[in-house]
Amino acid sequence: MKVVVLAGPESSGKSWLSEALHERFGGLLVGEYVRHFMEQEQRDTCLADIPTIARGQLEWEDQARARQPSLLILDTHLLSNILWSQTLFGDCPDWLEPALLARHYDLHLLLDPDGVGWVGDGLRCQPDLQERRAFFDASLAWLTRHRQAVEVLGGDWQERHEQAMKAVERLLQS
């Protein structure tokens, strides 16, 4: 099983690309649990919600892994929970990073916020490019520090699409 994670700031194309990858290569696609949580709760999240959100994301991922698909595409993973918790609340549950590091991911496609505009959807909260850039930088720093396989995708929507398809083709051929 090859596991690909879409990572990076909001409104950079993670969900769109994860769906495009799933359409092209098949496998299983795991969405963003936090979106499900926020739609169900109909309120802003707080620090006390982070463990519930993280456990929900892990449960969705574990259910997909148990099915042993040849390709598992994750719209996000715990890195997003860690960084959002730190960004919004200045704190993060201690168990999140070890839980993330205990799992294997073959490739992280990290989306650069430059080159595409922010699109509000009622759940997003970082319209400022500098905030999204800081989230991207924190993501890249974490992935690099922990020696995770990462490929940065940038440019316009078409360029991101082409880069993602080529990256996953290479992964599947390896």
LINMOBEL-V321202 format. One record per residue. N is the residue number from 0. PHI is phi in degrees with one decimal (none if undefined). OMEGA is omega in degrees with one decimal (999 if undefined). Layout:
<<N/PHI/OMEGA> <N/PHI/OMEGA>>
//
This chain:
<<0/none/173.7> <1/-101.7/-177.8> <2/-119.1/179.2> <3/-113.9/179.0> <4/-117.5/170.5> <5/-91.9/-175.3> <6/-134.1/176.3> <7/128.1/-175.6> <8/-71.7/178.1> <9/-63.3/174.9> <10/63.3/178.6> <11/-109.6/173.6> <12/107.9/-177.2> <13/-59.9/-176.8> <14/-65.8/179.6> <15/-60.4/-178.9> <16/-70.4/179.0> <17/-62.8/176.8> <18/-67.3/178.6> <19/-64.9/177.8> <20/-65.0/178.8> <21/-62.9/179.2> <22/-63.0/-176.6> <23/-77.8/-171.1> <24/-109.1/-177.9> <25/76.6/-177.0> <26/80.2/178.4> <27/-116.8/178.6> <28/-116.7/176.9> <29/-110.8/-178.9> <30/-81.8/-177.3> <31/-91.8/-178.5> <32/-61.9/-177.0> <33/-59.7/177.2> <34/-64.2/177.2> <35/-58.6/-179.7> <36/-58.9/-177.3> <37/-67.0/177.8> <38/-68.0/178.3> <39/-72.6/-174.8> <40/-80.3/-179.8> <41/53.9/177.6> <42/-157.7/174.2> <43/-68.9/177.6> <44/-82.0/176.1> <45/-134.2/-177.8> <46/-56.0/-179.3> <47/-63.9/178.9> <48/-80.6/-172.3> <49/-57.8/178.1> <50/-59.8/179.1> <51/-63.8/179.5> <52/-64.3/-179.0> <53/-63.8/179.2> <54/-64.7/176.8> <55/-62.9/178.1> <56/-62.2/179.2> <57/-64.1/179.2> <58/-63.4/177.3> <59/-60.0/-179.9> <60/-63.3/-178.7> <61/-62.8/177.7> <62/-61.8/178.6> <63/-69.4/179.0> <64/-60.1/-178.9> <65/-62.2/178.8> <66/-80.4/176.4> <67/52.1/177.0> <68/-70.6/176.6> <69/-68.8/177.9> <70/-135.0/175.0> <71/-117.1/-179.2> <72/-111.0/179.8> <73/-108.6/177.7> <74/-62.0/178.9> <75/-165.3/170.2> <76/-152.1/-171.2> <77/-62.1/177.8> <78/-58.4/177.9> <79/-62.5/178.1> <80/-61.9/179.6> <81/-61.6/-175.6> <82/-68.6/177.5> <83/-65.9/178.0> <84/-60.8/178.6> <85/-66.7/-177.9> <86/-67.3/-174.0> <87/-82.6/-171.1> <88/-122.1/178.9> <89/69.5/-177.3> <90/-155.4/-179.9> <91/-156.7/176.2> <92/-56.6/-175.2> <93/-61.0/-173.5> <94/-78.7/-174.4> <95/-64.4/-177.4> <96/-63.8/176.7> <97/-60.7/178.1> <98/-64.6/178.1> <99/-68.0/-177.6> <100/-68.8/179.5> <101/-77.3/-177.3> <102/-106.4/178.8> <103/-103.8/175.2> <104/-128.6/-176.7> <105/-77.5/-176.8> <106/-157.5/171.4> <107/-107.4/172.5> <108/-97.2/-175.9> <109/-96.1/-175.1> <110/-93.7/178.2> <111/-76.7/-179.9> <112/-75.0/179.6> <113/-70.9/174.4> <114/98.6/177.2> <115/-134.7/-178.8> <116/-83.0/176.4> <117/-76.1/177.5> <118/-124.1/177.9> <119/-73.1/178.6> <120/-137.8/-179.0> <121/89.9/178.6> <122/-113.6/-178.1> <123/-76.5/-174.4> <124/-138.8/-179.2> <125/-124.0/179.4> <126/-68.8/-178.0> <127/-78.3/-178.4> <128/-57.5/-178.4> <129/-64.1/176.9> <130/-66.9/178.5> <131/-67.2/176.9> <132/-62.8/178.9> <133/-62.9/177.6> <134/-65.2/176.3> <135/-59.8/-178.9> <136/-60.3/178.5> <137/-65.2/177.7> <138/-62.8/-179.5> <139/-62.3/179.8> <140/-62.0/-179.8> <141/-64.9/-178.7> <142/-61.4/179.2> <143/-69.3/-179.1> <144/-58.9/-177.5> <145/-99.5/174.4> <146/51.7/177.4> <147/-89.4/177.0> <148/-67.6/-175.9> <149/-140.4/171.9> <150/-130.4/-179.9> <151/-84.3/176.6> <152/-110.6/-179.9> <153/-144.1/-179.8> <154/88.9/-179.6> <155/-78.8/-175.9> <156/-59.1/-179.3> <157/-64.7/179.1> <158/-63.1/177.9> <159/-61.5/-179.8> <160/-59.6/-179.5> <161/-62.2/-179.8> <162/-62.9/-179.5> <163/-64.2/-179.2> <164/-61.5/-179.9> <165/-65.4/-179.3> <166/-63.7/-179.1> <167/-72.9/173.7> <168/-57.8/179.4> <169/-61.0/-180.0> <170/-61.2/-177.3> <171/-69.5/178.3> <172/-84.5/-177.6> <173/-78.6/999>>
//
